Amino acid sequence: MQEPAPVSNQILPWQGPLWSALSQRFLAGTLAHAHLLHGEQGSGKLDFARQLAGMMLCQQPVQATVTGLISACFNCRSCHLFAAGNHPDLLLITPEEGSNAIKVEQIRKLIEFTQRTAHGTKGRVILVYPAEAMATAPANALLKILEEPPQDTYFLLSSHQPGRLLATVRSRCQSQLMPIPDRATLGAWLQEELPEIESDQIDTVIDLTGGKPLQCLHALQSGLPAYQQELLDTLYTLTHSRGLATELAKKYEKTDREKLLRLLMRNVALLINEQLSGQTVAGQSKDFRKLADRVLVSGADNRPARQLLNLYRRLQAQLTQLTSGNNPNPLLALEEIFLAWQAVVGTIHKRNPGNI
């Protein structure tokens, strides 16, 4: 099992209150033996848990002068072992390579780990991620030890689908919802992290990721705004040019199709929301605005939203096929997508010729 990578001593600004509460409880000796950190994917749950584990194992935690937050010192022997990924009192339980599930054998190893004498004076910390990857058998095996936890052993479970966990496992953990920043706070943080990025690109990724902080950061670092602009240009071209579906499908044939499908779904979802609400989202790029102005219609007619919802379901079906290992001919699959988009737009225009 691969242990956590080195962590920095920076807590995301909006996580400060939760971090302060948990770290102070730990130092006071009142921290519960098991916590379930849950929230949306991309909210920084695992990084938070890693940093908390590092602080808990540190021989001499320190208080930051500026923020007042307690953190690992990053200088003691324990911190060096943690940073190297081989701390003997830390265990990460996560699906093994090539698997999506945490197996019962891994939980048995976890139990053996808790039965050994701790190497340091701070006890042991066990990270389980994603906790919902445990089926019934491994979850029941973990439950037994959560019911009678060994002394000085702490469990940090991280999950973005806590409803999939056994209710009995959830009941043995202190539940902590990971905070998410508001749009202004997130935008300011991203601008500070990536000062070279323009504000309209930040607005674009916030819309596309649903405001999930780490996904926003990764999207900016991987050039998603440029990819989004190119895709919007493609969709706009298809709204008024017939017979280009095959040609454009060839253009995307060798692209990451899962990334393309997820981005298409997000754009279609934004269009549906705007059609139903009749309100534009602040910060939208001019390329998205141009596309929305051509596709959507004003008034109380929700038929365009139903057409777009049907398209969304077709995209979702293709994504399910792709992620389940069924990989149809990429060119034909992409051509089907673009033809479906043209059909939807054509139907909307037929009912609302003023949009043409």
C-alpha positions as CSV (number, residue, x, y, z in Angstrom):
1,M,0.0,0.0,0.0
2,Q,1.3,3.4,-0.9
3,E,1.4,5.8,2.0
4,P,0.6,9.5,1.8
5,A,2.8,11.9,-0.1
6,P,4.5,14.7,1.8
7,V,2.1,17.5,2.8
8,S,2.7,21.2,3.2
9,N,1.9,23.2,6.3
10,Q,-0.8,25.2,4.6
11,I,-4.5,24.6,5.4
12,L,-7.0,25.9,2.8
13,P,-8.4,29.1,4.2
14,W,-12.0,27.9,4.5
15,Q,-10.9,24.8,6.3
16,G,-9.3,26.8,9.2
17,P,-12.2,26.6,11.7
18,L,-12.6,22.8,11.3
19,W,-8.8,22.3,11.5
20,S,-8.6,24.4,14.6
21,A,-11.4,22.5,16.3
22,L,-9.9,19.0,15.5
23,S,-6.3,19.9,16.3
24,Q,-7.2,21.5,19.6
25,R,-9.3,18.5,20.6
26,F,-6.4,16.2,19.8
27,L,-3.9,18.2,21.9
28,A,-6.4,18.3,24.7
29,G,-6.9,14.5,24.6
30,T,-10.6,14.7,23.7
31,L,-10.5,13.8,20.0
32,A,-12.8,11.0,19.1
33,H,-11.1,7.8,18.0
34,A,-12.8,7.8,14.5
35,H,-13.8,10.7,12.2
36,L,-15.7,10.5,8.9
37,L,-14.6,13.4,6.7
38,H,-17.1,13.7,3.9
39,G,-18.0,16.2,1.2
40,E,-17.9,16.7,-2.6
41,Q,-15.1,15.2,-4.6
42,G,-12.4,17.8,-5.0
43,S,-13.1,19.5,-1.7
44,G,-9.7,18.5,-0.3
45,K,-10.8,15.8,2.2
46,L,-7.8,13.5,1.7
47,D,-5.2,16.3,1.8
48,F,-6.9,17.6,5.0
49,A,-6.8,14.1,6.5
50,R,-3.1,13.6,5.6
51,Q,-2.1,16.9,7.2
52,L,-4.2,16.1,10.3
53,A,-2.4,12.7,10.5
54,G,1.0,14.4,10.2
55,M,0.1,16.8,13.0
56,M,-1.1,14.0,15.2
57,L,2.1,12.0,14.8
58,C,4.4,15.1,15.1
59,Q,6.6,15.1,18.2
60,Q,6.3,18.8,18.7
61,P,3.3,20.5,17.0
62,V,3.7,24.2,16.6
63,Q,1.3,27.2,16.3
64,A,1.6,29.4,13.2
65,T,2.3,33.0,14.0
66,V,0.1,34.5,11.3
67,T,-2.9,32.1,11.2
68,G,-2.7,30.9,14.8
69,L,-3.4,27.3,13.5
70,I,-1.6,24.3,15.0
71,S,0.4,22.2,12.6
72,A,3.2,19.6,12.4
73,C,6.6,21.1,12.9
74,F,8.1,19.5,9.7
75,N,11.5,19.2,11.5
76,C,11.2,16.3,14.0
77,R,12.1,12.6,13.2
78,S,8.4,11.8,13.0
79,C,7.7,14.5,10.4
80,H,10.7,13.3,8.3
81,L,9.4,9.8,8.3
82,F,5.9,11.0,7.4
83,A,7.3,13.1,4.5
84,A,9.2,10.1,3.2
85,G,6.0,8.1,3.2
86,N,7.3,5.4,5.6
87,H,6.1,6.4,9.0
88,P,5.7,3.1,11.0
89,D,2.6,4.4,12.9
90,L,0.7,5.5,9.8
91,L,-1.4,3.3,7.6
92,L,-3.3,4.2,4.4
93,I,-6.0,1.8,3.3
94,T,-7.1,2.5,-0.3
95,P,-8.0,0.3,-3.2
96,E,-5.0,-1.6,-4.6
97,E,-3.8,-0.8,-8.1
98,G,-6.2,-2.1,-10.7
99,S,-9.1,-2.4,-8.2
100,N,-11.9,-0.1,-7.2
101,A,-12.6,-1.9,-3.9
102,I,-11.0,-2.1,-0.5
103,K,-10.8,-5.8,0.2
104,V,-11.4,-7.7,3.5
105,E,-7.7,-8.8,3.4
106,Q,-6.7,-5.2,3.7
107,I,-8.9,-4.7,6.8
108,R,-7.3,-7.8,8.3
109,K,-3.9,-6.2,7.8
110,L,-5.3,-3.0,9.4
111,I,-6.3,-5.0,12.5
112,E,-2.8,-6.6,12.7
113,F,-1.4,-3.1,12.5
114,T,-3.4,-2.0,15.5
115,Q,-2.2,-4.9,17.5
116,R,1.4,-4.0,17.2
117,T,3.1,-1.7,19.7
118,A,3.3,1.9,18.4
119,H,6.9,3.0,17.5
120,G,6.4,6.6,18.8
121,T,4.6,8.2,21.7
122,K,1.7,9.6,19.8
123,G,-0.1,6.4,18.9
124,R,-1.2,5.3,15.5
125,V,-3.3,6.9,12.7
126,I,-5.2,5.0,10.0
127,L,-6.5,6.7,6.9
128,V,-9.2,4.9,4.9
129,Y,-10.0,6.4,1.4
130,P,-12.4,6.4,-0.2
131,A,-14.4,4.8,2.7
132,E,-17.3,3.9,0.4
133,A,-15.0,1.5,-1.5
134,M,-15.6,-1.0,1.3
135,A,-18.2,-3.7,0.5
136,T,-20.2,-5.3,3.3
137,A,-17.5,-7.8,4.4
138,P,-14.6,-5.4,4.8
139,A,-16.9,-2.8,6.4
140,N,-18.1,-5.3,9.0
141,A,-14.5,-6.3,9.7
142,L,-13.7,-2.6,10.3
143,L,-16.8,-2.2,12.4
144,K,-15.6,-4.7,14.9
145,I,-12.5,-2.7,15.7
146,L,-14.3,0.6,15.6
147,E,-16.7,-0.7,18.3
148,E,-13.7,-1.6,20.6
149,P,-10.9,0.7,19.4
150,P,-7.3,0.1,20.6
151,Q,-5.9,2.7,22.9
152,D,-4.2,5.7,21.1
153,T,-5.4,4.6,17.7
154,Y,-7.2,7.1,15.5
155,F,-9.2,6.4,12.3
156,L,-9.7,9.0,9.7
157,L,-12.2,7.9,7.0
158,S,-12.6,10.1,3.9
159,S,-15.6,9.8,1.7
160,H,-17.5,11.7,-1.0
161,Q,-20.4,9.2,-0.9
162,P,-21.0,8.5,2.8
163,G,-24.5,7.2,2.1
164,R,-22.8,4.1,0.6
165,L,-21.1,3.3,3.9
166,L,-22.8,0.9,6.4
167,A,-24.9,2.9,8.7
168,T,-23.3,1.1,11.7
169,V,-19.8,2.3,10.5
170,R,-21.1,5.8,10.1
171,S,-22.6,5.7,13.6
172,R,-19.2,4.8,15.1
173,C,-17.5,7.9,13.6
174,Q,-17.8,11.6,14.3
175,S,-19.2,13.0,11.1
176,Q,-17.4,16.1,9.7
177,L,-18.7,17.8,6.5
178,M,-15.8,19.4,4.6
179,P,-16.5,23.1,4.0
180,I,-16.6,24.5,0.5
181,P,-15.7,28.2,-0.2
182,D,-18.1,30.6,-1.8
183,R,-17.4,31.8,-5.3
184,A,-15.6,35.0,-4.3
185,T,-13.4,33.2,-1.7
186,L,-12.5,30.4,-4.2
187,G,-11.8,32.9,-7.0
188,A,-9.4,34.9,-4.7
189,W,-7.6,31.7,-3.6
190,L,-7.2,30.5,-7.2
191,Q,-5.9,33.9,-8.3
192,E,-3.4,33.8,-5.4
193,E,-2.2,30.3,-6.3
194,L,-2.0,31.0,-10.0
195,P,-1.4,34.8,-10.4
196,E,-0.6,34.4,-14.1
197,I,-4.2,33.1,-14.8
198,E,-6.8,35.6,-16.1
199,S,-9.9,36.1,-14.0
200,D,-12.3,35.1,-16.8
201,Q,-10.5,31.7,-17.0
202,I,-11.0,31.3,-13.3
203,D,-14.7,32.0,-13.7
204,T,-14.9,29.4,-16.5
205,V,-13.4,26.6,-14.4
206,I,-15.6,27.5,-11.4
207,D,-18.6,27.0,-13.6
208,L,-17.3,23.8,-15.1
209,T,-16.3,22.1,-11.9
210,G,-19.2,23.3,-9.8
211,G,-16.9,25.2,-7.5
212,K,-14.9,22.2,-6.3
213,P,-11.6,23.8,-5.2
214,L,-9.0,21.1,-6.1
215,Q,-10.7,20.3,-9.3
216,C,-10.6,24.1,-10.2
217,L,-6.9,24.2,-9.4
218,H,-6.2,21.1,-11.5
219,A,-8.4,22.4,-14.4
220,L,-6.5,25.6,-14.6
221,Q,-3.1,23.9,-14.4
222,S,-4.1,21.4,-17.1
223,G,-5.3,24.1,-19.6
224,L,-9.0,23.4,-19.4
225,P,-10.2,26.9,-20.2
226,A,-8.5,26.7,-23.7
227,Y,-10.0,23.3,-24.2
228,Q,-13.5,24.6,-23.2
229,Q,-13.2,27.5,-25.6
230,E,-12.3,25.2,-28.4
231,L,-15.3,22.9,-27.6
232,L,-17.7,25.9,-27.4
233,D,-16.5,27.0,-30.8
234,T,-17.2,23.5,-32.1
235,L,-20.7,23.4,-30.7
236,Y,-21.5,26.9,-32.0
237,T,-20.3,25.9,-35.5
238,L,-22.6,22.9,-35.3
239,T,-25.6,25.1,-34.5
240,H,-25.6,26.7,-38.0
241,S,-23.6,24.4,-40.2
242,R,-25.0,21.1,-41.4
243,G,-22.9,18.1,-42.5
244,L,-19.8,18.9,-40.3
245,A,-20.5,16.3,-37.6
246,T,-18.2,13.6,-39.2
247,E,-15.4,16.1,-39.9
248,L,-15.5,17.5,-36.3
249,A,-15.7,14.0,-34.9
250,K,-12.4,13.2,-36.6
251,K,-10.9,16.3,-34.9
252,Y,-11.7,14.8,-31.5
253,E,-11.1,11.2,-32.3
254,K,-7.8,10.9,-30.4
255,T,-8.8,13.1,-27.5
256,D,-9.5,11.9,-24.0
257,R,-13.1,10.9,-24.6
258,E,-14.1,10.7,-20.9
259,K,-12.8,14.3,-20.4
260,L,-14.8,15.4,-23.5
261,L,-18.0,13.7,-22.4
262,R,-17.8,15.2,-18.8
263,L,-17.2,18.6,-20.2
264,L,-20.1,18.3,-22.7
265,M,-22.4,17.1,-19.9
266,R,-21.4,20.1,-17.7
267,N,-22.0,22.6,-20.6
268,V,-25.4,21.0,-21.3
269,A,-26.3,21.1,-17.6
270,L,-25.5,24.8,-17.5
271,L,-27.7,25.4,-20.5
272,I,-30.5,23.4,-18.9
273,N,-30.2,25.4,-15.7
274,E,-30.3,28.7,-17.5
275,Q,-33.2,27.7,-19.6
276,L,-35.3,26.6,-16.6
277,S,-34.3,29.5,-14.3
278,G,-34.2,32.2,-17.0
279,Q,-31.2,33.7,-15.3
280,T,-27.6,33.9,-16.5
281,V,-24.7,32.8,-14.2
282,A,-22.3,35.5,-13.2
283,G,-18.8,35.2,-14.7
284,Q,-19.7,33.1,-17.8
285,S,-17.2,33.4,-20.7
286,K,-18.2,35.3,-23.8
287,D,-17.9,32.0,-25.8
288,F,-20.5,30.3,-23.6
289,R,-22.7,33.3,-23.7
290,K,-22.6,33.4,-27.5
291,L,-23.6,29.7,-27.5
292,A,-26.4,30.1,-24.9
293,D,-27.9,33.1,-26.7
294,R,-28.2,31.0,-29.9
295,V,-29.5,27.9,-28.3
296,L,-31.8,29.0,-25.5
297,V,-35.2,30.8,-25.8
298,S,-36.8,33.4,-23.7
299,G,-40.2,32.9,-22.0
300,A,-41.8,30.1,-20.1
301,D,-41.3,27.4,-22.9
302,N,-39.4,24.6,-21.2
303,R,-39.4,22.3,-24.2
304,P,-35.8,23.3,-25.0
305,A,-34.8,22.2,-21.5
306,R,-36.4,18.8,-22.1
307,Q,-34.6,18.4,-25.4
308,L,-31.3,19.3,-23.8
309,L,-32.1,16.9,-20.9
310,N,-32.5,14.1,-23.4
311,L,-29.1,15.0,-24.9
312,Y,-27.6,14.9,-21.4
313,R,-28.9,11.4,-20.9
314,R,-27.4,10.2,-24.1
315,L,-24.1,11.7,-23.1
316,Q,-24.4,10.0,-19.7
317,A,-25.1,6.7,-21.4
318,Q,-22.0,7.0,-23.5
319,L,-19.9,7.9,-20.4
320,T,-21.3,4.8,-18.5
321,Q,-20.4,2.6,-21.5
322,L,-16.9,4.1,-21.6
323,T,-16.1,3.8,-17.9
324,S,-17.5,0.3,-17.6
325,G,-15.0,-0.9,-20.2
326,N,-17.2,-1.1,-23.2
327,N,-15.4,1.1,-25.7
328,P,-17.3,1.5,-29.0
329,N,-15.7,2.9,-32.1
330,P,-14.5,6.4,-31.0
331,L,-15.2,8.1,-34.3
332,L,-18.8,6.7,-34.5
333,A,-19.5,7.6,-30.9
334,L,-18.3,11.2,-31.4
335,E,-20.3,11.5,-34.6
336,E,-23.4,10.3,-32.8
337,I,-22.8,13.0,-30.1
338,F,-22.4,15.8,-32.6
339,L,-25.4,14.7,-34.7
340,A,-27.5,14.5,-31.5
341,W,-26.5,18.1,-30.6
342,Q,-27.4,19.3,-34.1
343,A,-30.8,17.5,-33.8
344,V,-31.6,19.1,-30.5
345,V,-30.6,22.6,-31.7
346,G,-32.5,22.1,-34.9
347,T,-35.7,21.1,-33.0
348,I,-35.4,24.2,-30.8
349,H,-34.9,26.5,-33.7
350,K,-37.8,24.9,-35.6
351,R,-40.1,25.7,-32.7
352,N,-38.5,29.1,-32.1
353,P,-37.4,30.5,-35.5
354,G,-36.5,33.8,-34.0
355,N,-33.3,32.2,-32.6
356,I,-31.9,31.3,-36.0
